């Protein structure tokens, strides 16, 4: 194909760019993930799903998945929440948290993801589906600089240091991948979702205005969680 990179004809340029055999720039995949908060039995909760397949098979993580063609990340996260948890989410209930783009965050390929905070009240019923083998609400507690997630019925708990550096999180992830490649089974939050949780909490602390479309009950409990007046 003739190089049209400097063509004056816009149509010729677009056709050339889309059909290059050896494209100059790599094309990462894009996903969307959801940190879904609710309030139940006097406790703020966060929804996790159990992964059905590799990578991180049988580990828990936040609901999410790959964008379809011509789908925005907002549309993707709403669809994935429905497919994996059977929760119908109103677009006004989602707020962008952070865009994660490190190339080594997923061993499969370069996969970028947009994380969202999602606020739902009252607590909806959930049913695992699609790539999720299970879906469960975890109690979430923030004490000083630590975040604690726990589910007594599943006998699972996780703790995340809010002050841990991004570099430390990704070094830990790299070590986890190496352990898994050697055949060891890990019981951790999948991928970089521990770091994702840190970013979610930071947004909750920093941007009070994100609650404008959230029921007052869950807003109050998040304020209590974060010890915010």
Secondary structure by P-SEA (a helix, b strand, c coil): cccccccccaaaaaaaaaccccccbbbbbbbbbbbcccccccbbbbbbbbbcccccccccccccccccccccaaaaaaaaaaaaccbbbbcccccccccccccccccccbbbbbbbbbbbccbbbbbbcccccbbbbbbbbbcccbbbbbbccccbbbbbbccccaaaaaaaaaaaaaaaaacccccccccaaaaaaaaaaaaaaccccccccccaaaaaaaaaaaccc
